[in-house]
Amino acid sequence: MRITLIPALLLALIFFLIPVFIMFYQGLFDPEFTTQHFDRFWNRGAYLRIFINSVKISAITGLLCVLIGYPTAYFIVRRPPSVRPILLFLVLVPMWMSVLVRTYAWMVLLGREGLINMALVYVGILDEPIKMMYTSGAVYVAMVQILLPVAVITCYGTMADIDQSLLSAARVMGAKPFAAFRRVFLPLSLEGAVTGFLIVFVLSMGFFIVPALVGGPKDTMVANIIAVQVAKANWGFAASVALILLVFTLIAMTLIRVVSKRLIYSAREETS
């Protein structure tokens, strides 16, 4: 083992493995060995519904971010090299602000007397303000806006490594622009799209500020449960829920990665 890896291993041990072990210990030993916290989570329908809702919100958010971020990244990578850094800078600017600040900004925009409602009433599209806040739509809009740069940068990283002359070669061989993109560029860039989805999905599973501020009761996520239990100093149950969230996320990531690799490999085989 290289000595240069020791600092990285120490950081992983201190900031990941030890906290996970403490969380595992608190979830199972409260103060003696027990599975009551896990039983409480799975046997109460409300908690299970919140868990399923969290998976749904995270998956839809990840899908929306990729659907928007992929063409955005493609547009950037097709620009001249001198223009790309400027466009990437504009993509990354929103990430300089905290999630809390951006969420409050959406509260101002989506409120009944917010800028969007007032603008729609002013131009005559609406007769009176409509409810935009405390809805699932508000949660999706805010989460996609917050996490979209992650998907764009991830997709761009994969696309930038693709030889752009391959598209020109396909055109020379008689392929139309869309056919060249579908049969050459898309299979090579799918890895970045899947990775972007996974990163957004994992980050979304841990969101609690956005659902708490702009969502309604039906938009509660697992992280909100953990936050409430921590506020009540119910460490055992909070640790158990966090452990369930961690294990599920790792399993979901592994399954998605295995399935996606097979699909990507098949797509590349068809085009080769």
N, C-alpha and C positions, 0 to 999 in steps of 0.2 A: 504493500500500500504506500502510495506517495505521501510524503510528509505534508505536502501542500493541501491534502484533503482533510487533515486533522481539524483545522478551524471550522470548515464546513460541517463536518460530522459533529463537532461540539455544539455548534449553533443548532443543528437539527435535534440533538439530544436535549438541549436546554429548553428550546422554544417549541418543540413539537412532541417528542417522545415522552418526556417527563410530564408535561401537562396532560397528555392523553392518558398516561398511567394514573395520574391523580384523579382524572375524571372517571376512569374505569373503576378505581377503588371506591370513590364516593358513591358511585351508582350502585355498587354491589354490597358495600359494607357501610351500613348506616344505623348504628355503628358496627353491627354484626352482619354476617352474610345474609342477604335477603334478595329476593327477586320481586318484592312487592311494587317497586317503582315501575319496573317493566310491565308487570301485570296491570297496573293502574293505567298505563299508557295504552296498551293494546285492548283492554277490556272495556274501556269507556269510548263509546262511539264518537263523542265530540272530538277527542284527540285524534282518532283515526281519520275522521273527516278533514281535520285541519292538516294532517300529514299528506293526505291525498291531494288536497287543494294546493299545498305547497309544491308538490311535484308538478301539478298541472300548470301553475303560474310560472314556475321556473322553466319548464319545457317550452311553453308558448313564448316566454320572453327570449329564450335562447334561439328559437326558430325565427322570431321576428327580427332579432338582431342580425342573424346570418342572412336573412332575405334582404335586409336593407344594407348590411355591411359588405356583403360580397360584391354587388354591383358598384358600390362606392369604392371599394379597394381596386376593383378592375378598372374603373375610371382613372384612379390615381396612377396605377402602374402603367397605363397606356399613355400618360402624359410624358413630355420631355423630362429627362433627368434633372434639369435645372428647376423645374416647376414642382416636382414631387415633394421635396422637403417643405415647401410652403403649404401645400395641401395637407401633408401629415401634421404640420404644426397646427393648422386650423382644426383638425380632427382631435388633437390632444388637448387643446386649450380648455374645454369644459372639465377635463379631469383635474385641473389645477384647483378647482373649487370643491369643497367637501360635499359629501352626499346630503348632509343635513341642509346646507344652504340651497342646493339645487332642488331639494324636495320642498322647501319653503317657497321657492320661486314658483313651482308648479301649483302650490296652494293659492298663490296670488293670481296666477293665470287662470285657474280652473274654477275659482269661486263664483258664486251667483252674481257677485258684483265685480268679478275679475275682468281682466282685459279681453279675454276671448268672448265671454258672454256680452260684454258691453259693445264690442266691435260688431258682433253678429246682430245685435239689436239695432245698432246705429245704421248699418247698411240695409236693414229691413229683412234679413234672412229669418230672424226670430221676432216674434211679437213680445216676448218676455223672456227673461233668463231661464235657462234650463239647469237641471242638476248635473253637474259634472264631477264635483268633489264627492268623496266617499263612495266611489263606484269602482268596479273591477277595471273599467276602461281607464280610469285615472291611474290605477296601479300599474297597468301595462305601459301606458304612455310614459310615466315617470321612470320606471325601471328600464325600459328600452332606451330612453334618452341618456340615462346614467351609464348603462353598460354597452351602448353601441360602439364607442371608441375601441373597446377591447376586441370586439368582433372585427372591426375594420383593420386594426393593426395586425391581428392574427392572420386574417386572410391575405393581407398585403405581404406579410413576411413570406408566405408560401409562393404567392404569385411573382414576387420579385426574383425568386430563384429560377423561374421558368424561362427558358430561352425564347424570347419573343419572336425570333426568326422562324420558329416552328409554325406560327400562324401564317407568316408570309409564304413559307414553303407549301403549306396546305392550299393556300390561294393559288399558287403557281400550278399546283397539280389539278386545279379545276374545282376545288371546293368553294362553295359560297361562304360569305362571312359567318353566318350563323352556324353552318355545318362545320366550318373550321374550328369555331369556338367550342361547339358541342363535342366533337370527336377528338380534339387535340388538347385544348386548353382546360376544359372543364374536368376531365379525368385527372389531370396533373395537379389541379388546384383544390380538389375535393378534400384532401387531407387538411388543408388550412381551414376550410369551412367546418369540418367536423370538430377540429380542435377548438375553433372559436365557439361553437355551440357548447362544447363541454365546459369551457372556462366560464362562459356566461351562466350556464346551468348551475355549476357549483357555487358561483358567487351569488346567484339568485336564491339558492336554498338557504343562505345565511342572512338574507335581508330581513330587517324588522322595522327600520325607520320608515321606509316608504309605505308599507301596508298600514302601519300605525297612524301615519299622518294624513294620507290621502285616500286610504281604502276604508271600506265598511266592515261590519262584523263578519261578513262572509269571506273577506279577503285576509283573515288572520292566517299567519304562517307559523311554522314550527319555531322559528327564532323568536317570535313574539311570546310563545309559551315559555321558552327558556328565560327570556328577559323578565317576565312576570314572576316566575318561580325564584329567580335570583334576587329580585327586589323583595320577595317575601322571606329570603334567607332559607328557602327550601332546597338546600344544596343537593341532597340525594336525588330528588326527582329531576331537578335541572340537569344534573350530570347524566342521568339515565337517558333523558330525552336527547341531550347533545350526543351521547354515544350512539344512540339509534340513528340520528341524523348522519353522523360520520360514517357508520358502517354502511348504511343505505347508499350514501353518495359514492363511496368507494366501489361498491358492487355495481351500481348503475354506470359509473364511468368505465369500469372494466368491460361490462357487457356491450355498451355502446361502441367502445373502441374495437372490440373483437369483431362485432358485426360490421362496423363501418370499414374495417380493413379488408374484410372479405368482399364487400360490395365494391370498394375502390379497386381492389385487385382484379375483380371480374370486369369492371368498366375499362380498365387499362388493357386487359387481355383482348377485349372486343375491338379496341382501336389499334392494336398493334398488328 
